[in-house]
Amino acid sequence: MALSVRSWVANEGGKHFLLWLGGNTWLFMRTFLCYYYGQQYHYLHKMLGLGLCISRASASVLNLNCCLVLLPMCRTLLTCLRGSHRVTSRKARRLLDKSKTFHVACGVAICVFSAVHVSAHLANIVNFSVRYSEDFPSLNVARYKGEVTHTHTHKPDLRITGVLLVLILFLMFTASSYCIRVSNYEIFWHTHNLFVVFYVILMLHVLGGALKYQTNIEAHPPGCLRANQSSPDPTREESGQALGDGRSCKEEARFQPNSPETWLWVSGPLCLYCAERLYRYIRSNSPVTIVTVVRHPCDVIELRMLKKDFKAHPGQYIVLNCPSVSSFENHPFTLTACPTEKKETFGIHLRVVGDWTERFAELLLPDPRAESEILPMVQQRRYPKDGWRRFRLRRLYFVWVCRELQSFYWFAELLCALHRKLWQENIPDYLNLQLYVSQTDGLQNIPEERYQPLSSRLLIGRPRWKLLFEEIGKTNKHKRVGVFCCGPKGISRTLHRLCNSDRYSGTTFEFNKESFS
């Protein structure tokens, strides 16, 4: 366990997560101590106690995370940063891939500190009533001792805005759960777009001005003697605050509500995100033509599409929207064929596993009994003409695990063509191909002649990842090996844990997971 934690902290994601966590902790403690020891909050602290410090400290953390939670969702901005080799380093680009995880972490922090903020203000409401100050009426929220709440007629009602914020946050948090996103994506989409209403109400919420600070500390030091007072305030020793040292007050204490600071935190990211959404909406209005639809085994559909002035690189993804199925659902898919100079079409492979893909497949192929041949991808593939030795990649281990044998037919032609090309270039060891099938039904139907390179590399069961990593580590001592994972969470966690382990003869494994942010 200790090794796992130490290895997790050692990678870039762990370090930056600890940096974010430390920043939240520092901001919370700094604000807490500012309100606990600040002379301008002396009299307010006497009334509210720790409820004042906790409510303000949690509000500062909420401002920070409400600012940061929008930035990871600016997909166009992140794509530009990640694609610019002059702006970001390799480690920074790998960190940008974790933007969705950072967005979730900020969302969880908002929910946690919102609960802390609400709890502290509930205690403040009681203290305002119980510790009603007759000496400083302007400092009170209650109109008399024993009144629990009071509404300012000229300012937004803190109770209404607070309840609305908590309600919206609850809806957004619960609708973000995995079960709801899978069963009904539109619920998640509608509730998550309530963030605009959330930020508007948040701006109004901070205008309430319930908490005030003293503006004339020099003329009225905390604890000073007023004209009709012959001895210091007996409660000053209990408060733990700096006192007036027996000096006389030159004037009565004056108080002023805290200036709203939330808009300074959230206005920039909010405007940036709105501009991003507007740009994506304008760009998505250009038409896309579906050129070819091919049905593959195991409920997989291949789409070949055409869009004017569309440029992409291998490994990137596109966001697909079909208004005939759902106007709000946008689903990311990895590009399996990129446009080239001679052929402008691009393609994706999607598997029919949910309600959206089922309805989309019905629109594309109304008759499920219609069979289609696999596209001759080998004729459409353009390989690089430069020498293989110029590439930094010295060897490629390709491990593909499927439940059914038919799944390997999706890219069978491409893999076989690549294998033949490597043999022609006299570098047969450049690609180490390992295919694993977990179900043994239908193994006798392998077409030996057509897919001989695949059938000879077909294995039964699941990969022994630890042995594979040890083998790669021995043959690549003191080198850097990139691990790229596209698969279920179980395999992803296993590979991530093995990459963080330091038992492979000095070989460094860098884990990368396909991320749709």
Secondary structure, DSSP 4 states (H G I P E B T S, - for coil): -HHHHHHHHHSHHHHHHHHHHHHHHHHHHHHHHHHHH-GGGHHHHHHHTHHHHHHHHHHHHHHHHHHHSSGGG-HHHHHHHHH-TTTS-HHHHHHHTTHHHHHHHHHHHHHHHHHHHHHHHHHHHHHHHHT--SS-GGG-SSSSTT------TTS--HHHHHHHHHHHHHHHHHHTSHHHHHH-HHHHHHHHTTHHHHHHHHHHHTTS--SEEES-TTTS-TTPBPTT--S--TTHHHHT----TTPBPSS---EEEPPP-HHHHHHHHHHHHHHHHHHHHHHHTS--EEEEEEEETTTEEEEEEE-TT----TT-EEEE--TTT-SS--EEEEEEE---SS---EEEEEE--SHHHHHHHHHH-S-TT---PPP-HHHH-----S-GGGSS---EEEEEEESSGGGGGGSHHHHHHHHHHHHHTT-GGGEEEEEEES--TTGGG--TTTTHHHHTTEEES---HHHHHHHHHHHTTT-EEEEEE-S-HHHHHHHHHHHH---STT-EEEEEE----
